[in-house]
């Protein structure tokens, strides 16, 4: 048998793992992206050990300097990762120990269980920041489109059928509400992630005199008043994977919203709708049909959203049957959250680019919103104001629509005498209901698409995104 490197836990084993087991069990191929967080956590560990007198200040300084050098090698791609050492933690520790003999003391009072739990909480804090920054960029792109389209009305849709006119800006503001809620969820997630598990050990902590709150302060696991926050149960601290599931769920909701926006824009950019023209940089052509301009960026957002959503199911299934505390199954918890982060941020940035370069086809929007049927509900309101009960008014307007279709006559040009045969409350001013401008101007209550209300909402978002 060929000689194999012995891993750090190998003292009680007569031989190292088989080659196929090394390939099967290694995680460094994907968890090496935790290296900056692992190094940061190890530096805090070294300083804490010196603080409580388990190592000297000189040893702590040498360890931290050695970790900084390894961090530079990782950042420049010069660090050599060895799958035989299983994971990011052991790779860094062994490289450090070769350079700094005192590093053999670094793992004092620490297990890979609480080490990886700490690394992942640092990762989640950074990941939430990345998603939030991308959300802000997208929200600003939506805000710019909202500013540009305050005076453009389009049909709103229910059941993908024309319903009532809305300002296009109101539509963009609806998207902003979705992504605003995503930011709120991420803020709550960050609050729950900002708790330090280091010091929990493998399962039951340690008998050594460590200072968990010192480490928490060093790593920024503090509340708004600067007080350290540490986990309260060592078993839960190393077994808990709620944050993994919650982060993937946050990303899944972002992806759901991205997919819904993408679908609207795909429809709007089709010849059948023609409301918008997508930028060339975010579309592709056909290898056969030279006239085609395909919204591939938006279709890929829809497709990637399905993968992001699938990660939530994978993580729930991974965890649901595990006994406390750590089980090796949990090694597989990282690829889903890594991929969820990457795909979510990429999708947010792609949609931001597509929106920023998108042009509005004003004439097509005007033709679509000129359909008088869009204002049938306003005609119902007209009759209600004249004392007709709503249900009766609804029936009257339904009869007028049926007459319009039967006589192939637009609803707004039905002769007055014909309309009055259906309802004698209709007077000569009834055609004023068919002004889109008036219809929107009469909708100034909170949440409605009136011009003043839209302007106020745009200003509110402007202030919010400037903070």
C-alpha positions in Angstrom: 0.0 0.0 0.0 1.3 3.4 -0.9 2.2 5.8 1.9 -0.6 8.2 2.9 -0.5 11.4 4.8 -2.0 11.0 8.3 -4.7 13.4 9.3 -4.7 15.2 12.6 -7.1 12.7 14.2 -5.1 9.7 13.2 -3.4 8.8 16.5 -5.6 5.8 17.2 -5.6 4.5 13.6 -3.1 2.0 12.2 -3.4 3.3 8.7 -4.8 6.3 6.8 -8.0 6.4 4.8 -8.2 4.7 1.4 -7.8 6.9 -1.7 -11.4 6.5 -2.6 -12.4 7.5 0.9 -10.2 10.6 0.6 -12.0 11.5 -2.6 -15.4 10.7 -1.2 -14.9 12.5 2.1 -12.9 15.6 1.3 -14.7 19.0 1.5 -11.8 21.3 0.8 -12.7 21.5 -2.8 -15.7 23.6 -1.8 -15.1 24.8 1.8 -11.8 26.5 0.9 -13.9 29.6 0.2 -14.3 29.8 4.0 -10.5 30.4 4.4 -10.8 34.2 5.1 -13.4 33.5 7.8 -11.4 30.5 9.2 -8.3 32.7 9.5 -10.2 35.5 11.1 -11.6 33.1 13.7 -8.3 31.5 14.4 -6.7 34.8 15.0 -9.4 35.6 17.5 -8.8 32.2 19.1 -5.1 32.9 19.4 -5.6 36.3 21.0 -8.1 34.8 23.4 -5.8 32.0 24.5 -3.1 34.6 25.2 -5.7 36.7 27.1 -6.4 33.9 29.5 -2.8 32.8 29.8 -3.0 29.4 27.9 -0.3 30.7 25.4 2.1 33.6 25.6 1.6 37.0 23.9 4.6 36.2 21.7 3.1 32.9 20.6 -0.2 34.6 19.8 1.6 37.2 17.7 3.6 34.6 15.8 0.4 32.6 15.1 -1.5 35.7 13.9 1.4 36.8 11.7 1.6 33.2 10.2 -2.1 33.3 9.6 -1.8 36.6 7.8 0.8 35.1 5.5 -1.4 32.1 4.7 -4.3 34.5 4.0 -2.1 36.3 1.4 -1.2 33.0 -0.2 -4.9 32.1 -0.4 -5.9 35.5 -1.8 -3.2 35.2 -4.5 -4.0 31.6 -5.4 -0.6 30.4 -4.2 -1.8 28.2 -1.3 -1.7 24.5 -2.1 -4.8 22.7 -1.0 -4.4 19.0 -0.1 -7.6 16.8 -0.2 -5.9 14.3 2.1 -6.2 16.9 4.9 -10.0 16.8 4.3 -11.1 20.4 4.8 -10.1 24.1 4.9 -9.5 24.0 8.6 -6.9 21.2 8.6 -5.2 22.5 5.5 -4.6 25.9 7.1 -3.7 24.5 10.5 -1.0 22.1 9.1 0.4 24.8 6.8 0.6 27.2 9.8 2.2 24.6 12.1 5.0 24.0 9.6 5.9 27.7 9.8 5.0 28.5 13.4 5.6 25.7 15.9 3.4 27.5 18.5 0.5 26.9 16.2 0.3 23.4 17.6 -1.4 25.1 20.6 -4.0 27.0 18.5 -6.6 24.2 18.7 -6.6 24.3 22.5 -10.2 24.2 23.8 -11.5 24.2 20.2 -13.1 21.5 18.0 -13.7 21.6 14.3 -17.3 21.5 15.3 -17.4 24.9 16.9 -14.7 26.1 14.5 -16.9 25.5 11.4 -20.0 26.8 13.2 -18.1 30.0 13.8 -16.7 30.2 10.2 -20.2 29.7 8.8 -21.7 32.4 11.0 -19.0 34.8 9.7 -19.8 33.6 6.2 -23.5 34.2 6.6 -23.0 37.7 7.9 -20.9 38.5 4.8 -23.3 36.6 2.5 -26.3 38.6 3.8 -24.3 41.8 3.2 -23.6 40.8 -0.4 -27.2 40.0 -1.2 -28.4 43.2 0.5 -25.9 45.3 -1.6 -27.1 43.6 -4.8 -30.8 44.2 -3.7 -30.0 47.9 -3.2 -28.6 48.2 -6.7 -31.7 46.5 -8.2 -34.0 48.7 -6.1 -32.2 51.8 -7.4 -32.6 50.6 -11.0 -36.3 50.1 -10.4 -36.5 53.5 -8.8 -35.0 55.1 -12.0 -37.5 53.3 -14.2 -40.3 54.4 -11.9 -39.2 58.0 -12.3 -39.1 57.6 -16.1 -42.6 56.1 -16.3 -44.7 58.2 -13.9 -46.7 59.5 -16.9 -47.0 56.2 -18.8 -50.1 54.2 -18.2 -50.4 50.5 -19.1 -53.1 47.9 -18.6 -52.8 46.1 -15.3 -53.6 42.3 -15.5 -55.4 39.7 -13.5 -55.4 36.1 -14.8 -53.2 37.5 -17.6 -56.3 39.4 -18.8 -56.5 43.2 -19.1 -58.0 44.5 -15.9 -57.6 48.2 -15.0 -55.1 50.9 -16.1 -52.2 51.6 -13.8 -49.2 53.8 -14.1 -46.2 51.8 -15.2 -44.3 53.4 -12.3 -46.9 51.8 -9.9 -45.9 48.4 -11.4 -42.2 49.1 -10.7 -43.1 50.2 -7.2 -44.8 46.9 -6.7 -41.5 45.1 -7.4 -39.8 47.5 -5.0 -42.1 46.4 -2.2 -41.2 42.8 -2.9 -37.5 43.4 -2.7 -37.9 45.7 0.2 -39.4 42.9 2.2 -36.4 40.7 1.1 -34.1 43.3 2.7 -36.1 43.2 5.9 -35.9 39.4 6.1 -32.1 39.6 5.6 -31.8 42.1 8.4 -33.6 39.7 10.7 -31.4 36.9 9.5 -28.3 38.9 10.3 -29.5 39.5 13.8 -29.9 35.8 14.4 -26.6 35.0 12.8 -24.7 37.4 14.9 -24.1 35.0 17.8 -20.7 33.4 18.6 -20.6 29.6 19.0 -16.8 29.4 19.5 -16.0 27.7 22.8 -18.7 25.1 22.5 -16.1 22.5 21.6 -17.2 19.3 20.1 -20.3 19.0 22.2 -19.7 19.9 25.8 -17.3 22.9 25.9 -14.0 22.6 27.8 -12.6 22.5 31.3 -10.0 25.1 30.3 -10.5 28.7 31.4 -11.4 30.3 28.1 -13.2 33.6 27.6 -16.0 33.2 25.1 -17.1 36.8 25.3 -13.6 38.0 24.5 -13.8 36.0 21.2 -17.2 37.3 20.5 -16.1 40.9 20.8 -13.0 40.2 18.6 -15.2 38.8 15.8 -17.9 41.4 16.0 -20.6 39.1 17.5 -22.1 41.9 19.5 -25.5 43.6 19.9 -26.3 47.2 19.0 -24.8 48.3 22.3 -21.6 46.5 21.7 -22.3 43.7 24.2 -21.0 40.2 23.2 -23.5 37.6 22.1 -22.6 33.9 22.6 -24.6 30.8 22.1 -26.3 29.4 25.2 -26.1 25.7 24.6 -23.0 23.9 23.4 -24.9 21.0 21.8 -27.3 23.2 19.9 -24.4 25.5 18.9 -22.6 22.7 16.9 -25.7 20.8 15.7 -27.9 23.8 14.7 -28.4 24.3 11.0 -31.3 26.7 11.1 -29.2 29.5 9.7 -28.4 27.4 6.6 -32.1 26.8 6.0 -33.1 30.3 6.7 -30.4 31.8 4.4 -31.4 29.5 1.6 -35.1 30.4 2.3 -34.3 34.1 2.1 -32.5 33.5 -1.2 -35.4 31.4 -2.4 -37.9 34.3 -1.8 -35.5 36.7 -3.5 -35.4 34.3 -6.4 -39.2 33.9 -6.5 -39.5 37.7 -6.8 -36.8 37.8 -9.4 -38.5 35.2 -11.5 -41.9 37.0 -11.3 -40.3 40.2 -12.5 -38.4 38.4 -15.2 -41.7 36.8 -16.4 -43.4 40.2 -16.6 -40.5 41.7 -18.6 -40.5 38.7 -20.9 -44.1 39.3 -21.7 -43.7 43.0 -21.9 -40.8 42.6 -24.4 -42.7 40.3 -26.7 -44.2 41.5 -30.0 -47.7 40.7 -28.6 -47.2 43.2 -25.7 -44.4 45.5 -27.0 -44.3 47.6 -23.9 -40.5 47.5 -23.5 -37.3 46.9 -25.5 -34.6 45.0 -23.7 -30.9 46.0 -24.2 -28.9 44.0 -26.6 -26.3 43.2 -23.9 -28.9 41.1 -22.0 -30.5 39.3 -25.0 -29.3 36.8 -27.6 -30.2 35.8 -31.1 -31.1 32.6 -32.8 -28.7 30.3 -34.7 -31.4 29.8 -37.4 -33.8 32.8 -37.3 -32.0 36.1 -37.9 -34.9 38.3 -36.7 -35.0 36.8 -33.2 -34.1 38.8 -30.1 -34.5 36.4 -27.1 -34.7 37.5 -23.5 -32.2 34.8 -22.4 -31.0 36.8 -19.3 -34.6 36.8 -17.9 -35.2 33.2 -18.8 -32.0 32.1 -17.0 -33.2 34.0 -14.0 -36.4 32.0 -14.0 -34.4 28.8 -14.4 -31.8 29.5 -11.7 -34.6 30.4 -9.3 -35.7 26.8 -9.4 -32.3 25.6 -8.4 -32.2 28.1 -5.5 -35.6 27.0 -4.3 -34.4 23.3 -4.4 -31.6 24.1 -2.0 -34.1 24.8 0.8 -35.6 21.3 0.3 -32.2 19.7 0.2 -31.2 21.3 3.5 -34.4 20.5 5.2 -34.1 16.8 4.1 -30.5 16.7 5.2 -31.2 17.8 8.7 -34.6 16.4 9.5 -33.5 13.0 10.8 -30.2 13.7 12.4 -29.7 13.0 16.1 -27.7 15.6 18.2 -25.1 16.7 17.8 -22.7 16.6 14.9 -22.9 14.0 12.1 -20.8 13.9 9.0 -23.9 14.3 6.9 -23.6 18.0 7.8 -20.5 18.4 5.7 -23.0 18.5 2.8 -24.7 21.6 4.2 -22.3 24.1 2.6 -22.6 23.6 -1.2 -26.3 24.5 -1.2 -25.8 27.8 0.7 -22.7 28.6 -1.3 -24.6 28.1 -4.6 -27.7 29.9 -3.3 -25.5 33.0 -2.5 -23.8 32.9 -5.9 -26.9 32.4 -8.0 -28.9 35.0 -6.1 -26.3 37.7 -6.3 -25.6 36.9 -10.0 -29.4 37.0 -10.8 -29.9 40.3 -8.9 -27.0 41.9 -10.9 -28.2 40.6 -14.2 -31.7 41.8 -13.7 -30.3 45.2 -12.6 -28.4 45.4 -15.8 -31.4 44.4 -18.0 -33.6 47.0 -16.2 -31.1 49.7 -16.4 -30.7 49.4 -20.2 -34.4 48.7 -20.9 -36.3 51.3 -23.0 -40.0 51.9 -22.8 -42.2 51.8 -26.0 -44.5 54.6 -25.1 -46.7 54.4 -28.2 -47.4 50.7 -27.7 -48.3 51.4 -24.1 -50.7 54.2 -25.1 -52.4 51.9 -27.6 -52.9 49.1 -25.1 -54.3 51.4 -22.4 -56.7 53.0 -24.8 -59.0 49.9 -24.5 -62.2 51.3 -22.9 -63.0 48.0 -21.3 -60.2 48.8 -18.8 -62.4 51.4 -17.3 -65.6 49.3 -16.9 -65.1 49.3 -13.1 -64.9 53.1 -13.1 -68.3 53.0 -14.9 -69.6 50.9 -12.0 -68.3 53.5 -9.6 -70.1 56.2 -11.6 -73.4 54.4 -11.1 -72.7 53.8 -7.4 -72.3 57.6 -7.0 -75.7 58.0 -8.6 -77.3 55.8 -6.0 -77.3 52.4 -7.8 -76.4 49.5 -5.5 -73.0 48.0 -6.3 -74.2 44.6 -7.3 -76.9 46.1 -9.6 -74.3 48.5 -11.1 -72.0 45.6 -11.7 -74.8 43.8 -13.6 -75.6 46.9 -15.6 -72.1 47.4 -16.8 -71.8 43.7 -17.6 -74.9 44.1 -19.8 -73.3 47.1 -21.5 -70.1 45.1 -22.2 -72.2 42.4 -23.7 -74.0 44.9 -25.9 -70.6 46.3 -27.0 -69.4 42.9 -28.0 -72.6 42.0 -29.8 -72.9 45.2 -31.7 -69.1 45.4 -32.3 -69.2 48.9 -30.9 -66.6 50.1 -28.3 -68.0 50.5 -24.9 -67.4 54.2 -24.7 -69.3 55.0 -28.0 -72.5 53.1 -27.3 -75.3 55.6 -28.1 -76.7 57.2 -24.9 -80.2 56.2 -25.7 -79.1 52.5 -26.0 -77.2 52.7 -22.7 -80.2 54.3 -21.0 -82.4 51.4 -22.0 -80.2 49.2 -19.8 -80.1 51.8 -16.9 -81.9 55.1 -16.7 -79.4 56.4 -14.2 -76.8 56.8 -17.1 -76.6 60.4 -18.2 -74.7 62.3 -20.9 -71.6 62.6 -18.7 -71.1 58.9 -18.5 -68.3 58.9 -21.2 -66.1 60.9 -18.9 -65.5 57.6 -17.1 -63.3 56.6 -20.0 -60.5 59.0 -19.4 -57.4 57.1 -18.2 -55.9 60.4 -16.9 -59.1 61.0 -14.8 -59.2 57.4 -13.6 -55.7 57.6 -12.2 -56.1 61.1 -10.8 -59.1 59.8 -8.8 -57.0 57.1 -7.1 -55.0 59.1 -4.6 -55.7 57.1 -1.4 -52.8 55.1 0.2 -51.6 52.3 -2.0 -53.3 53.5 -5.1 -51.7 54.5 -8.5 -52.6 58.2 -8.4 -49.9 60.6 -9.7 -49.4 62.3 -6.3 -49.4 59.0 -4.5 -46.8 57.6 -6.9 -44.7 60.7 -6.5 -44.8 60.4 -2.7 -43.8 56.7 -2.9 -40.9 57.4 -5.3 -39.6 60.1 -2.8 -40.0 57.7 0.1 -37.9 55.0 -1.7 -35.4 57.6 -2.7 -34.9 58.6 0.9 -34.8 55.0 2.0 -32.1 54.0 -0.5 -30.0 57.0 0.4 -29.6 55.9 4.0 
